[in-house]
Amino acid sequence: MSEISKTYREQFIALPRWVKSTLLISNDFLLLSFALWAAFSLRLNTLFYPQDRLTLFLFLLAPTIGVLTFYYRGLYRLVTRYFHDEAAGRIYITIFLAVLVWALTLFLIDQPGVPRSVVIIYGFFAAGLTRLSRQFAGWLLASVPNVTLASLDPRQKVAIYGAGAAGMELLRALNDSKEYRPIAFVDENKSLWGQRIHKLKVYRPEKIDKLIQRDGVKEIFLAIASASRLQRRAVIRSLEGHQVKVKTLPALEDIASGKVEVSDLRPIDVEDLLGRDPVPPDAKLLGQHIQGKCVMITGAGGSIGSELTRQIVRLSPRRLILFDMSEVALYEIEEQVTALLGTLKSEAKTAGKSTPKTEIAVVLGSVLDDENLSHTLVTHGVETIYHAAAYKHVPIVEQNPISGLRNNTFGTLILSQAAIDAGVERMILISTDKAVRPTNIMGASKRLAEMVLQGISNENATDTVFSMVRFGNVLDSSGSVVRRFRKQIREGGPVTVTHPNIIRYFMSIPEAAQLVLQAGSMASGGEVFVLDMGSPVKIDDLARTMIHLSGLEIQDDEHPDGDISIEYVGLRQGEKLYEELLIGESTTGTKHPRIMKNSEPHLKWAKLCDELRALEQAIEDYDSDEIEAILKRTVEGYTTGLNTPDLEGGEDAEWVQASRLLH
């Protein structure tokens, strides 16, 4: 059609709703009048005209009844441009009702001269002409750009991926929304393709591009709550190549209200891409050294420590000691635990079970303070310790090696000695894959911490069971690459990647904490438990995926007009291209399919103590060369260089207390 006619059509659509409704009512009145005239003329085999006033009244009454029935049946609220078969069925039913009312009026008046066949013919003509007029209008306006129609319904067009129970619930919520307008379902079930569910057509996944290009879909909402993580990941990956924003619903059982609301939708998270289907935990392993016992968590306010806290509370310890040097972190985790205990009590009361009784104690302190540690362990009668307190950010520890070594290595030594003195049953160290052949101070400090526990367990007579659990990166922990990417995307980029080939292993925080609890229960002393981290992830691919699933395009040489660029900034000091989890090769399985046990080489306790004393002296002297030499001969595979600000002097009073443990 010509540009002129296109302009007229756009102007027509932009008319006020009441003007278009008036035109449509007039059109229907004329068409129904013509249909009745044609019915009379066909039946009487001559051109019909009313013979008297009563016949004229009855003739005009038919289209009037028709228009009124159309109005009360809501036909004038439908957008003519989107006429479809379901709307046609609605027209047929409405015409039938209108004709029936008119026929009953004729019967009551008992007007002679109106053949019964006229009523039937009128119905067929009226239905056909009304439908054809709607179809013609739809065809005439079909090429009007979506941007013009947006003035009629400013809500954003979305498609729902998943036509099951969750999809139906989401549709209900979206229909009440002032922000989104659902226009289609997408589903992998072949039997649903082409069908209509609550007025929305179900499309196959291959038609998503058509929905985006033709219908202007801006977002796709995933309503596949019952799918496995593997299935969800496959769906998300299939959507990555489309220029559309993707959001998802959590599992229905995780929705607090029990009823889906638009607010339950959230952007695709990295856990949706990298998370695995959880292996059901062994209940005996989880609660074996927690239920009814006094448990202490160091670093309770950190990413891993706080998740351990939340999971341990559910296992009904007698007392839970939250130990951290950060007042803010302690305040936040105490608030969470208090709220969680309230929820657990309500659930137990509703289920008719005994109310869980867990006493919470908050201790503000450092693991370098042996007096505070000893007092805490003895006073509360601590039986199990999860040691998660550590400085973990590689670049920061690399710039502050003395603080890192003191806290991570000597803090573990001080805590282990305090645990032995207080008669603690077991202590589990939370370690890291960066401890394997480390290229940074953080990794070396954690490997030395492991060696302390290995030495104590293998060469010292103690009833305390010491073990360590080693794993890689956890998703969305503080300072993680995931959080950084998300913030950079939100701010419009650029997204910074250290190296195009760097890879990392990832695990969700809840899964890591759950596996730590089970591994700790299997410890007999000195073992290094290694968690199965799954497949490695290329960080560059992760950045690209996060950009795409935000509905944005990567800006590069091929797409100079893209939204967000990726910049490669180079490896940071002490950073590897890839991480490892094992030092030795003596790996065996355990009761849990995702927990391995490794027996690794370590220094004799006497030799290790000599090296730790030398390291302590080098730290007191701020002797970077000596610190470097000790780490290289003590920690297998260690390679790095020190050029950092905290080697320039000063002394920490708490640190002095560590020396008596080595002499």
Number of C-alpha atoms within 10 A of each C-alpha: 7 6 8 9 11 16 11 11 17 18 12 13 17 15 11 10 12 9 11 15 14 12 11 17 19 13 15 21 20 13 19 27 21 17 23 25 20 20 23 23 15 14 17 13 9 10 11 15 12 12 8 8 9 11 16 12 11 18 18 15 14 22 24 19 20 24 23 13 19 21 15 11 15 11 16 17 12 10 11 20 19 14 17 13 10 11 16 18 13 14 21 18 12 22 26 18 18 22 22 16 16 21 18 11 15 16 11 9 10 10 13 9 7 16 12 11 12 19 19 16 17 23 22 17 19 29 21 16 16 19 18 13 16 21 18 14 15 17 14 15 18 14 13 16 14 12 11 14 14 13 11 14 13 13 14 16 21 25 26 27 26 21 25 16 14 23 23 18 17 25 26 16 16 19 13 12 14 11 13 20 19 22 19 26 30 27 22 16 14 10 9 17 16 13 13 14 13 10 13 19 15 27 25 16 17 12 11 22 17 12 19 19 11 11 16 18 23 18 22 24 24 27 29 24 20 15 12 13 18 15 12 19 18 12 18 20 14 12 19 19 14 17 19 23 21 25 21 22 24 18 13 19 11 11 13 9 10 9 13 22 18 18 8 17 17 14 15 19 17 18 18 16 19 20 18 17 9 12 11 8 14 13 10 11 18 22 19 16 23 25 19 15 19 24 29 28 24 25 26 30 27 21 19 21 24 26 20 23 25 18 16 21 26 17 18 21 21 17 23 24 22 23 27 24 17 15 14 11 16 22 12 12 21 20 11 14 18 13 11 15 21 13 12 17 16 15 13 14 13 9 10 9 11 9 16 19 15 19 14 19 14 17 19 12 18 20 28 24 18 22 13 15 22 18 13 20 24 16 10 15 17 22 22 24 26 23 24 25 25 23 18 20 13 21 16 16 22 27 18 19 27 24 19 26 26 24 23 28 24 25 23 26 27 24 23 26 17 22 25 19 14 20 17 22 17 25 27 27 25 23 25 23 23 28 31 22 20 25 21 24 31 28 28 30 30 30 26 25 26 29 25 25 25 26 21 22 21 15 12 10 8 15 13 23 22 30 25 27 26 26 24 22 20 22 23 20 15 15 11 13 18 21 15 15 21 19 13 16 20 11 11 12 19 17 22 18 20 16 18 17 12 19 18 17 23 23 23 19 21 18 17 24 24 19 25 26 23 22 28 28 19 19 20 13 22 24 24 26 30 26 23 19 20 13 11 14 15 17 20 19 14 18 20 19 19 20 26 20 24 20 18 20 21 22 16 13 8 8 11 12 11 13 17 22 19 18 14 13 11 12 14 12 16 19 19 17 13 14 21 17 21 21 17 11 10 11 16 11 13 13 12 17 10 16 21 19 21 20 17 16 13 17 16 15 19 11 12 17 17 13 18 22 17 16 21 22 15 18 22 17 16 18 15 19 11 16 21 18 11 16 21 15 11 19 21 17 16 20 16 17 14 18 11 15 12 15 19 10 11 10 11 10 10 14 19 13 14 19 14 9 13 15 8
